[in-house]
Structures are given as C-alpha cells and as structure tokens.
Amino acid sequence: MTSIFILGAVVFLFVFTFFKIAAFKKVNPEQSWKKLFAVTLIDYLILIFGTLGTGILFNTIYSIAHN
C-alpha cells in the first residue's frame, strides 16, 4: 500500500514539473511574476486534490477487490 503513495508522489512531481515548464515558456519578461505565482498556486492546488482523490479512489478499489 505504501508503494501506491510513493507512485502518486512521483507522478505528482513529474506532472507539476511539466506544468511549470509550460508556464515559464508562456511568461514574457514584461509580464508580472504575480501572475505566474497565481498560476503556480492554482496548478499546485489542482494537482494536490487530484492526487488525493486518485489515491483515495485507488485505495477504495483495492480494499473492495480484496474483500
């Protein structure tokens, strides 16, 4: 069961890195870093809730399947 959480953490970091690479490519020097921070925060929250939701779903399916 611990491997599920480790895999979730690795996927989270991998996807979050790609989100940030895409955001940095879209930011021009004239644009505000506040906007980039806002996008980073929103992406971070979406990924956290998605990771938690997927972990809960997989653990529920795992528990049901092994009963």
mmCIF file of the N, C-alpha and C atoms, coordinates in Angstrom:
data_MODEL
# 
_entry.id   MODEL 
# 
loop_
_atom_site.group_PDB 
_atom_site.id 
_atom_site.type_symbol 
_atom_site.label_atom_id 
_atom_site.label_alt_id 
_atom_site.label_comp_id 
_atom_site.label_asym_id 
_atom_site.label_entity_id 
_atom_site.label_seq_id 
_atom_site.pdbx_PDB_ins_code 
_atom_site.Cartn_x 
_atom_site.Cartn_y 
_atom_site.Cartn_z 
_atom_site.occupancy 
_atom_site.B_iso_or_equiv 
_atom_site.pdbx_formal_charge 
_atom_site.auth_seq_id 
_atom_site.auth_comp_id 
_atom_site.auth_asym_id 
_atom_site.auth_atom_id 
_atom_site.pdbx_PDB_model_num 
ATOM 1   N N  . MET A 1 1  ? 0.820   -1.183 0.000   1.00 0.00 ? 1  MET A N  1 
ATOM 2   C CA . MET A 1 1  ? 0.000   0.000  0.000   1.00 0.00 ? 1  MET A CA 1 
ATOM 3   C C  . MET A 1 1  ? 0.871   1.256  0.000   1.00 0.00 ? 1  MET A C  1 
ATOM 4   N N  . THR A 1 2  ? 2.038   1.209  0.606   1.00 0.00 ? 2  THR A N  1 
ATOM 5   C CA . THR A 1 2  ? 2.941   2.357  0.615   1.00 0.00 ? 2  THR A CA 1 
ATOM 6   C C  . THR A 1 2  ? 3.423   2.680  -0.790  1.00 0.00 ? 2  THR A C  1 
ATOM 7   N N  . SER A 1 3  ? 3.588   1.670  -1.610  1.00 0.00 ? 3  SER A N  1 
ATOM 8   C CA . SER A 1 3  ? 4.056   1.907  -2.977  1.00 0.00 ? 3  SER A CA 1 
ATOM 9   C C  . SER A 1 3  ? 3.055   2.727  -3.781  1.00 0.00 ? 3  SER A C  1 
ATOM 10  N N  . ILE A 1 4  ? 1.779   2.625  -3.450  1.00 0.00 ? 4  ILE A N  1 
ATOM 11  C CA . ILE A 1 4  ? 0.763   3.435  -4.132  1.00 0.00 ? 4  ILE A CA 1 
ATOM 12  C C  . ILE A 1 4  ? 1.016   4.914  -3.848  1.00 0.00 ? 4  ILE A C  1 
ATOM 13  N N  . PHE A 1 5  ? 1.320   5.247  -2.596  1.00 0.00 ? 5  PHE A N  1 
ATOM 14  C CA . PHE A 1 5  ? 1.564   6.647  -2.241  1.00 0.00 ? 5  PHE A CA 1 
ATOM 15  C C  . PHE A 1 5  ? 2.883   7.148  -2.831  1.00 0.00 ? 5  PHE A C  1 
ATOM 16  N N  . ILE A 1 6  ? 3.885   6.297  -2.873  1.00 0.00 ? 6  ILE A N  1 
ATOM 17  C CA . ILE A 1 6  ? 5.156   6.683  -3.481  1.00 0.00 ? 6  ILE A CA 1 
ATOM 18  C C  . ILE A 1 6  ? 4.972   6.939  -4.975  1.00 0.00 ? 6  ILE A C  1 
ATOM 19  N N  . LEU A 1 7  ? 4.247   6.060  -5.644  1.00 0.00 ? 7  LEU A N  1 
ATOM 20  C CA . LEU A 1 7  ? 3.971   6.241  -7.073  1.00 0.00 ? 7  LEU A CA 1 
ATOM 21  C C  . LEU A 1 7  ? 3.175   7.519  -7.299  1.00 0.00 ? 7  LEU A C  1 
ATOM 22  N N  . GLY A 1 8  ? 2.207   7.785  -6.441  1.00 0.00 ? 8  GLY A N  1 
ATOM 23  C CA . GLY A 1 8  ? 1.428   9.022  -6.551  1.00 0.00 ? 8  GLY A CA 1 
ATOM 24  C C  . GLY A 1 8  ? 2.292   10.261 -6.400  1.00 0.00 ? 8  GLY A C  1 
ATOM 25  N N  . ALA A 1 9  ? 3.247   10.214 -5.469  1.00 0.00 ? 9  ALA A N  1 
ATOM 26  C CA . ALA A 1 9  ? 4.142   11.352 -5.265  1.00 0.00 ? 9  ALA A CA 1 
ATOM 27  C C  . ALA A 1 9  ? 5.041   11.572 -6.475  1.00 0.00 ? 9  ALA A C  1 
ATOM 28  N N  . VAL A 1 10 ? 5.544   10.496 -7.053  1.00 0.00 ? 10 VAL A N  1 
ATOM 29  C CA . VAL A 1 10 ? 6.413   10.606 -8.226  1.00 0.00 ? 10 VAL A CA 1 
ATOM 30  C C  . VAL A 1 10 ? 5.627   11.174 -9.409  1.00 0.00 ? 10 VAL A C  1 
ATOM 31  N N  . VAL A 1 11 ? 4.421   10.683 -9.622  1.00 0.00 ? 11 VAL A N  1 
ATOM 32  C CA . VAL A 1 11 ? 3.583   11.198 -10.717 1.00 0.00 ? 11 VAL A CA 1 
ATOM 33  C C  . VAL A 1 11 ? 3.268   12.670 -10.476 1.00 0.00 ? 11 VAL A C  1 
ATOM 34  N N  . PHE A 1 12 ? 2.953   13.029 -9.235  1.00 0.00 ? 12 PHE A N  1 
ATOM 35  C CA . PHE A 1 12 ? 2.665   14.417 -8.899  1.00 0.00 ? 12 PHE A CA 1 
ATOM 36  C C  . PHE A 1 12 ? 3.836   15.324 -9.252  1.00 0.00 ? 12 PHE A C  1 
ATOM 37  N N  . LEU A 1 13 ? 5.031   14.953 -8.826  1.00 0.00 ? 13 LEU A N  1 
ATOM 38  C CA . LEU A 1 13 ? 6.206   15.781 -9.106  1.00 0.00 ? 13 LEU A CA 1 
ATOM 39  C C  . LEU A 1 13 ? 6.495   15.873 -10.602 1.00 0.00 ? 13 LEU A C  1 
ATOM 40  N N  . PHE A 1 14 ? 6.330   14.781 -11.311 1.00 0.00 ? 14 PHE A N  1 
ATOM 41  C CA . PHE A 1 14 ? 6.559   14.749 -12.752 1.00 0.00 ? 14 PHE A CA 1 
ATOM 42  C C  . PHE A 1 14 ? 5.593   15.691 -13.473 1.00 0.00 ? 14 PHE A C  1 
ATOM 43  N N  . VAL A 1 15 ? 4.312   15.588 -13.160 1.00 0.00 ? 15 VAL A N  1 
ATOM 44  C CA . VAL A 1 15 ? 3.300   16.414 -13.831 1.00 0.00 ? 15 VAL A CA 1 
ATOM 45  C C  . VAL A 1 15 ? 3.447   17.876 -13.432 1.00 0.00 ? 15 VAL A C  1 
ATOM 46  N N  . PHE A 1 16 ? 3.714   18.146 -12.164 1.00 0.00 ? 16 PHE A N  1 
ATOM 47  C CA . PHE A 1 16 ? 3.862   19.530 -11.711 1.00 0.00 ? 16 PHE A CA 1 
ATOM 48  C C  . PHE A 1 16 ? 5.049   20.194 -12.399 1.00 0.00 ? 16 PHE A C  1 
ATOM 49  N N  . THR A 1 17 ? 6.120   19.431 -12.615 1.00 0.00 ? 17 THR A N  1 
ATOM 50  C CA . THR A 1 17 ? 7.282   19.970 -13.319 1.00 0.00 ? 17 THR A CA 1 
ATOM 51  C C  . THR A 1 17 ? 6.916   20.385 -14.738 1.00 0.00 ? 17 THR A C  1 
ATOM 52  N N  . PHE A 1 18 ? 6.131   19.554 -15.433 1.00 0.00 ? 18 PHE A N  1 
ATOM 53  C CA . PHE A 1 18 ? 5.721   19.914 -16.785 1.00 0.00 ? 18 PHE A CA 1 
ATOM 54  C C  . PHE A 1 18 ? 4.786   21.116 -16.793 1.00 0.00 ? 18 PHE A C  1 
ATOM 55  N N  . PHE A 1 19 ? 3.921   21.242 -15.780 1.00 0.00 ? 19 PHE A N  1 
ATOM 56  C CA . PHE A 1 19 ? 3.082   22.429 -15.677 1.00 0.00 ? 19 PHE A CA 1 
ATOM 57  C C  . PHE A 1 19 ? 3.942   23.681 -15.558 1.00 0.00 ? 19 PHE A C  1 
ATOM 58  N N  . LYS A 1 20 ? 4.963   23.620 -14.755 1.00 0.00 ? 20 LYS A N  1 
ATOM 59  C CA . LYS A 1 20 ? 5.807   24.796 -14.538 1.00 0.00 ? 20 LYS A CA 1 
ATOM 60  C C  . LYS A 1 20 ? 6.659   25.117 -15.757 1.00 0.00 ? 20 LYS A C  1 
ATOM 61  N N  . ILE A 1 21 ? 7.151   24.125 -16.453 1.00 0.00 ? 21 ILE A N  1 
ATOM 62  C CA . ILE A 1 21 ? 7.912   24.372 -17.678 1.00 0.00 ? 21 ILE A CA 1 
ATOM 63  C C  . ILE A 1 21 ? 7.025   25.083 -18.696 1.00 0.00 ? 21 ILE A C  1 
ATOM 64  N N  . ALA A 1 22 ? 5.790   24.621 -18.834 1.00 0.00 ? 22 ALA A N  1 
ATOM 65  C CA . ALA A 1 22 ? 4.860   25.264 -19.766 1.00 0.00 ? 22 ALA A CA 1 
ATOM 66  C C  . ALA A 1 22 ? 4.551   26.692 -19.345 1.00 0.00 ? 22 ALA A C  1 
ATOM 67  N N  . ALA A 1 23 ? 4.405   26.931 -18.055 1.00 0.00 ? 23 ALA A N  1 
ATOM 68  C CA . ALA A 1 23 ? 4.111   28.281 -17.576 1.00 0.00 ? 23 ALA A CA 1 
ATOM 69  C C  . ALA A 1 23 ? 5.291   29.221 -17.810 1.00 0.00 ? 23 ALA A C  1 
ATOM 70  N N  . PHE A 1 24 ? 6.512   28.746 -17.570 1.00 0.00 ? 24 PHE A N  1 
ATOM 71  C CA . PHE A 1 24 ? 7.690   29.598 -17.787 1.00 0.00 ? 24 PHE A CA 1 
ATOM 72  C C  . PHE A 1 24 ? 7.873   29.936 -19.263 1.00 0.00 ? 24 PHE A C  1 
ATOM 73  N N  . LYS A 1 25 ? 7.503   29.025 -20.155 1.00 0.00 ? 25 LYS A N  1 
ATOM 74  C CA . LYS A 1 25 ? 7.614   29.318 -21.585 1.00 0.00 ? 25 LYS A CA 1 
ATOM 75  C C  . LYS A 1 25 ? 6.636   30.398 -22.021 1.00 0.00 ? 25 LYS A C  1 
ATOM 76  N N  . LYS A 1 26 ? 5.506   30.519 -21.314 1.00 0.00 ? 26 LYS A N  1 
ATOM 77  C CA . LYS A 1 26 ? 4.481   31.491 -21.696 1.00 0.00 ? 26 LYS A CA 1 
ATOM 78  C C  . LYS A 1 26 ? 4.695   32.867 -21.073 1.00 0.00 ? 26 LYS A C  1 
ATOM 79  N N  . VAL A 1 27 ? 5.578   32.975 -20.091 1.00 0.00 ? 27 VAL A N  1 
ATOM 80  C CA . VAL A 1 27 ? 5.777   34.249 -19.400 1.00 0.00 ? 27 VAL A CA 1 
ATOM 81  C C  . VAL A 1 27 ? 6.801   35.089 -20.151 1.00 0.00 ? 27 VAL A C  1 
ATOM 82  N N  . ASN A 1 28 ? 6.408   36.283 -20.480 1.00 0.00 ? 28 ASN A N  1 
ATOM 83  C CA . ASN A 1 28 ? 7.318   37.246 -21.097 1.00 0.00 ? 28 ASN A CA 1 
ATOM 84  C C  . ASN A 1 28 ? 7.967   38.076 -19.994 1.00 0.00 ? 28 ASN A C  1 
ATOM 85  N N  . PRO A 1 29 ? 9.121   38.655 -20.263 1.00 0.00 ? 29 PRO A N  1 
ATOM 86  C CA . PRO A 1 29 ? 9.761   39.496 -19.227 1.00 0.00 ? 29 PRO A CA 1 
ATOM 87  C C  . PRO A 1 29 ? 8.889   40.673 -18.795 1.00 0.00 ? 29 PRO A C  1 
ATOM 88  N N  . GLU A 1 30 ? 7.999   41.127 -19.671 1.00 0.00 ? 30 GLU A N  1 
ATOM 89  C CA . GLU A 1 30 ? 7.139   42.261 -19.317 1.00 0.00 ? 30 GLU A CA 1 
ATOM 90  C C  . GLU A 1 30 ? 6.012   41.868 -18.380 1.00 0.00 ? 30 GLU A C  1 
ATOM 91  N N  . GLN A 1 31 ? 5.677   40.582 -18.369 1.00 0.00 ? 31 GLN A N  1 
ATOM 92  C CA . GLN A 1 31 ? 4.550   40.145 -17.549 1.00 0.00 ? 31 GLN A CA 1 
ATOM 93  C C  . GLN A 1 31 ? 4.936   40.078 -16.076 1.00 0.00 ? 31 GLN A C  1 
ATOM 94  N N  . SER A 1 32 ? 3.925   40.154 -15.274 1.00 0.00 ? 32 SER A N  1 
ATOM 95  C CA . SER A 1 32 ? 4.131   40.178 -13.833 1.00 0.00 ? 32 SER A CA 1 
ATOM 96  C C  . SER A 1 32 ? 4.417   38.786 -13.278 1.00 0.00 ? 32 SER A C  1 
ATOM 97  N N  . TRP A 1 33 ? 5.337   38.719 -12.315 1.00 0.00 ? 33 TRP A N  1 
ATOM 98  C CA . TRP A 1 33 ? 5.621   37.444 -11.642 1.00 0.00 ? 33 TRP A CA 1 
ATOM 99  C C  . TRP A 1 33 ? 4.490   37.080 -10.694 1.00 0.00 ? 33 TRP A C  1 
ATOM 100 N N  . LYS A 1 34 ? 3.653   38.068 -10.340 1.00 0.00 ? 34 LYS A N  1 
ATOM 101 C CA . LYS A 1 34 ? 2.482   37.761 -9.513  1.00 0.00 ? 34 LYS A CA 1 
ATOM 102 C C  . LYS A 1 34 ? 1.524   36.849 -10.273 1.00 0.00 ? 34 LYS A C  1 
ATOM 103 N N  . LYS A 1 35 ? 1.394   37.102 -11.564 1.00 0.00 ? 35 LYS A N  1 
ATOM 104 C CA . LYS A 1 35 ? 0.515   36.272 -12.376 1.00 0.00 ? 35 LYS A CA 1 
ATOM 105 C C  . LYS A 1 35 ? 1.056   34.842 -12.435 1.00 0.00 ? 35 LYS A C  1 
ATOM 106 N N  . LEU A 1 36 ? 2.361   34.711 -12.614 1.00 0.00 ? 36 LEU A N  1 
ATOM 107 C CA . LEU A 1 36 ? 2.971   33.387 -12.650 1.00 0.00 ? 36 LEU A CA 1 
ATOM 108 C C  . LEU A 1 36 ? 2.805   32.671 -11.312 1.00 0.00 ? 36 LEU A C  1 
ATOM 109 N N  . PHE A 1 37 ? 2.940   33.412 -10.212 1.00 0.00 ? 37 PHE A N  1 
ATOM 110 C CA . PHE A 1 37 ? 2.748   32.814 -8.889  1.00 0.00 ? 37 PHE A CA 1 
ATOM 111 C C  . PHE A 1 37 ? 1.310   32.350 -8.710  1.00 0.00 ? 37 PHE A C  1 
ATOM 112 N N  . ALA A 1 38 ? 0.348   33.140 -9.191  1.00 0.00 ? 38 ALA A N  1 
ATOM 113 C CA . ALA A 1 38 ? -1.064  32.753 -9.088  1.00 0.00 ? 38 ALA A CA 1 
ATOM 114 C C  . ALA A 1 38 ? -1.332  31.474 -9.869  1.00 0.00 ? 38 ALA A C  1 
ATOM 115 N N  . VAL A 1 39 ? -0.766  31.391 -11.062 1.00 0.00 ? 39 VAL A N  1 
ATOM 116 C CA . VAL A 1 39 ? -0.930  30.179 -11.873 1.00 0.00 ? 39 VAL A CA 1 
ATOM 117 C C  . VAL A 1 39 ? -0.270  28.992 -11.179 1.00 0.00 ? 39 VAL A C  1 
ATOM 118 N N  . THR A 1 40 ? 0.897   29.197 -10.589 1.00 0.00 ? 40 THR A N  1 
ATOM 119 C CA . THR A 1 40 ? 1.595   28.136 -9.870  1.00 0.00 ? 40 THR A CA 1 
ATOM 120 C C  . THR A 1 40 ? 0.756   27.643 -8.704  1.00 0.00 ? 40 THR A C  1 
ATOM 121 N N  . LEU A 1 41 ? 0.181   28.557 -7.958  1.00 0.00 ? 41 LEU A N  1 
ATOM 122 C CA . LEU A 1 41 ? -0.631  28.180 -6.804  1.00 0.00 ? 41 LEU A CA 1 
ATOM 123 C C  . LEU A 1 41 ? -1.873  27.395 -7.223  1.00 0.00 ? 41 LEU A C  1 
ATOM 124 N N  . ILE A 1 42 ? -2.538  27.843 -8.266  1.00 0.00 ? 42 ILE A N  1 
ATOM 125 C CA . ILE A 1 42 ? -3.730  27.146 -8.750  1.00 0.00 ? 42 ILE A CA 1 
ATOM 126 C C  . ILE A 1 42 ? -3.370  25.761 -9.268  1.00 0.00 ? 42 ILE A C  1 
ATOM 127 N N  . ASP A 1 43 ? -2.300  25.658 -10.055 1.00 0.00 ? 43 ASP A N  1 
ATOM 128 C CA . ASP A 1 43 ? -1.843  24.348 -10.540 1.00 0.00 ? 43 ASP A CA 1 
ATOM 129 C C  . ASP A 1 43 ? -1.512  23.425 -9.381  1.00 0.00 ? 43 ASP A C  1 
ATOM 130 N N  . TYR A 1 44 ? -0.842  23.965 -8.373  1.00 0.00 ? 44 TYR A N  1 
ATOM 131 C CA . TYR A 1 44 ? -0.451  23.185 -7.206  1.00 0.00 ? 44 TYR A CA 1 
ATOM 132 C C  . TYR A 1 44 ? -1.684  22.630 -6.484  1.00 0.00 ? 44 TYR A C  1 
ATOM 133 N N  . LEU A 1 45 ? -2.683  23.475 -6.280  1.00 0.00 ? 45 LEU A N  1 
ATOM 134 C CA . LEU A 1 45 ? -3.903  23.029 -5.598  1.00 0.00 ? 45 LEU A CA 1 
ATOM 135 C C  . LEU A 1 45 ? -4.655  21.986 -6.413  1.00 0.00 ? 45 LEU A C  1 
ATOM 136 N N  . ILE A 1 46 ? -4.741  22.186 -7.719  1.00 0.00 ? 46 ILE A N  1 
ATOM 137 C CA . ILE A 1 46 ? -5.410  21.204 -8.576  1.00 0.00 ? 46 ILE A CA 1 
ATOM 138 C C  . ILE A 1 46 ? -4.700  19.859 -8.512  1.00 0.00 ? 46 ILE A C  1 
ATOM 139 N N  . LEU A 1 47 ? -3.390  19.879 -8.577  1.00 0.00 ? 47 LEU A N  1 
ATOM 140 C CA . LEU A 1 47 ? -2.639  18.627 -8.544  1.00 0.00 ? 47 LEU A CA 1 
ATOM 141 C C  . LEU A 1 47 ? -2.728  17.942 -7.181  1.00 0.00 ? 47 LEU A C  1 
ATOM 142 N N  . ILE A 1 48 ? -2.733  18.713 -6.101  1.00 0.00 ? 48 ILE A N  1 
ATOM 143 C CA . ILE A 1 48 ? -2.872  18.116 -4.770  1.00 0.00 ? 48 ILE A CA 1 
ATOM 144 C C  . ILE A 1 48 ? -4.217  17.411 -4.644  1.00 0.00 ? 48 ILE A C  1 
ATOM 145 N N  . PHE A 1 49 ? -5.289  18.105 -4.990  1.00 0.00 ? 49 PHE A N  1 
ATOM 146 C CA . PHE A 1 49 ? -6.611  17.494 -4.861  1.00 0.00 ? 49 PHE A CA 1 
ATOM 147 C C  . PHE A 1 49 ? -6.788  16.323 -5.814  1.00 0.00 ? 49 PHE A C  1 
ATOM 148 N N  . GLY A 1 50 ? -6.215  16.422 -6.998  1.00 0.00 ? 50 GLY A N  1 
ATOM 149 C CA . GLY A 1 50 ? -6.273  15.297 -7.937  1.00 0.00 ? 50 GLY A CA 1 
ATOM 150 C C  . GLY A 1 50 ? -5.514  14.091 -7.426  1.00 0.00 ? 50 GLY A C  1 
ATOM 151 N N  . THR A 1 51 ? -4.351  14.334 -6.837  1.00 0.00 ? 51 THR A N  1 
ATOM 152 C CA . THR A 1 51 ? -3.553  13.239 -6.290  1.00 0.00 ? 51 THR A CA 1 
ATOM 153 C C  . THR A 1 51 ? -4.262  12.591 -5.102  1.00 0.00 ? 51 THR A C  1 
ATOM 154 N N  . LEU A 1 52 ? -4.793  13.405 -4.213  1.00 0.00 ? 52 LEU A N  1 
ATOM 155 C CA . LEU A 1 52 ? -5.527  12.854 -3.071  1.00 0.00 ? 52 LEU A CA 1 
ATOM 156 C C  . LEU A 1 52 ? -6.766  12.080 -3.519  1.00 0.00 ? 52 LEU A C  1 
ATOM 157 N N  . GLY A 1 53 ? -7.500  12.655 -4.442  1.00 0.00 ? 53 GLY A N  1 
ATOM 158 C CA . GLY A 1 53 ? -8.704  11.986 -4.940  1.00 0.00 ? 53 GLY A CA 1 
ATOM 159 C C  . GLY A 1 53 ? -8.390  10.667 -5.614  1.00 0.00 ? 53 GLY A C  1 
ATOM 160 N N  . THR A 1 54 ? -7.351  10.648 -6.427  1.00 0.00 ? 54 THR A N  1 
ATOM 161 C CA . THR A 1 54 ? -6.964  9.416  -7.107  1.00 0.00 ? 54 THR A CA 1 
ATOM 162 C C  . THR A 1 54 ? -6.449  8.386  -6.104  1.00 0.00 ? 54 THR A C  1 
ATOM 163 N N  . GLY A 1 55 ? -5.692  8.822  -5.110  1.00 0.00 ? 55 GLY A N  1 
ATOM 164 C CA . GLY A 1 55 ? -5.211  7.901  -4.086  1.00 0.00 ? 55 GLY A CA 1 
ATOM 165 C C  . GLY A 1 55 ? -6.347  7.275  -3.306  1.00 0.00 ? 55 GLY A C  1 
ATOM 166 N N  . ILE A 1 56 ? -7.333  8.091  -2.931  1.00 0.00 ? 56 ILE A N  1 
ATOM 167 C CA . ILE A 1 56 ? -8.494  7.576  -2.204  1.00 0.00 ? 56 ILE A CA 1 
ATOM 168 C C  . ILE A 1 56 ? -9.273  6.599  -3.080  1.00 0.00 ? 56 ILE A C  1 
ATOM 169 N N  . LEU A 1 57 ? -9.443  6.952  -4.347  1.00 0.00 ? 57 LEU A N  1 
ATOM 170 C CA . LEU A 1 57 ? -10.159 6.069  -5.271  1.00 0.00 ? 57 LEU A CA 1 
ATOM 171 C C  . LEU A 1 57 ? -9.436  4.733  -5.426  1.00 0.00 ? 57 LEU A C  1 
ATOM 172 N N  . PHE A 1 58 ? -8.126  4.760  -5.652  1.00 0.00 ? 58 PHE A N  1 
ATOM 173 C CA . PHE A 1 58 ? -7.374  3.520  -5.824  1.00 0.00 ? 58 PHE A CA 1 
ATOM 174 C C  . PHE A 1 58 ? -7.378  2.680  -4.553  1.00 0.00 ? 58 PHE A C  1 
ATOM 175 N N  . ASN A 1 59 ? -7.249  3.320  -3.392  1.00 0.00 ? 59 ASN A N  1 
ATOM 176 C CA . ASN A 1 59 ? -7.289  2.562  -2.140  1.00 0.00 ? 59 ASN A CA 1 
ATOM 177 C C  . ASN A 1 59 ? -8.663  1.948  -1.900  1.00 0.00 ? 59 ASN A C  1 
ATOM 178 N N  . THR A 1 60 ? -9.713  2.658  -2.267  1.00 0.00 ? 60 THR A N  1 
ATOM 179 C CA . THR A 1 60 ? -11.070 2.113  -2.132  1.00 0.00 ? 60 THR A CA 1 
ATOM 180 C C  . THR A 1 60 ? -11.259 0.911  -3.039  1.00 0.00 ? 60 THR A C  1 
ATOM 181 N N  . ILE A 1 61 ? -10.831 1.040  -4.285  1.00 0.00 ? 61 ILE A N  1 
ATOM 182 C CA . ILE A 1 61 ? -10.945 -0.082 -5.227  1.00 0.00 ? 61 ILE A CA 1 
ATOM 183 C C  . ILE A 1 61 ? -10.097 -1.262 -4.746  1.00 0.00 ? 61 ILE A C  1 
ATOM 184 N N  . TYR A 1 62 ? -8.919  -0.977 -4.260  1.00 0.00 ? 62 TYR A N  1 
ATOM 185 C CA . TYR A 1 62 ? -8.034  -2.033 -3.737  1.00 0.00 ? 62 TYR A CA 1 
ATOM 186 C C  . TYR A 1 62 ? -8.677  -2.762 -2.566  1.00 0.00 ? 62 TYR A C  1 
ATOM 187 N N  . SER A 1 63 ? -9.269  -1.993 -1.649  1.00 0.00 ? 63 SER A N  1 
ATOM 188 C CA . SER A 1 63 ? -9.901  -2.597 -0.482  1.00 0.00 ? 63 SER A CA 1 
ATOM 189 C C  . SER A 1 63 ? -11.130 -3.419 -0.857  1.00 0.00 ? 63 SER A C  1 
ATOM 190 N N  . ILE A 1 64 ? -11.923 -2.930 -1.790  1.00 0.00 ? 64 ILE A N  1 
ATOM 191 C CA . ILE A 1 64 ? -13.115 -3.661 -2.226  1.00 0.00 ? 64 ILE A CA 1 
ATOM 192 C C  . ILE A 1 64 ? -12.709 -4.944 -2.959  1.00 0.00 ? 64 ILE A C  1 
ATOM 193 N N  . ALA A 1 65 ? -11.694 -4.859 -3.773  1.00 0.00 ? 65 ALA A N  1 
ATOM 194 C CA . ALA A 1 65 ? -11.272 -6.021 -4.566  1.00 0.00 ? 65 ALA A CA 1 
ATOM 195 C C  . ALA A 1 65 ? -10.699 -7.142 -3.709  1.00 0.00 ? 65 ALA A C  1 
ATOM 196 N N  . HIS A 1 66 ? -10.147 -6.801 -2.551  1.00 0.00 ? 66 HIS A N  1 
ATOM 197 C CA . HIS A 1 66 ? -9.525  -7.817 -1.709  1.00 0.00 ? 66 HIS A CA 1 
ATOM 198 C C  . HIS A 1 66 ? -10.404 -8.277 -0.557  1.00 0.00 ? 66 HIS A C  1 
ATOM 199 N N  . ASN A 1 67 ? -11.669 -7.955 -0.612  1.00 0.00 ? 67 ASN A N  1 
ATOM 200 C CA . ASN A 1 67 ? -12.612 -8.446 0.425   1.00 0.00 ? 67 ASN A CA 1 
ATOM 201 C C  . ASN A 1 67 ? -13.333 -9.662 -0.024  1.00 0.00 ? 67 ASN A C  1 
# 
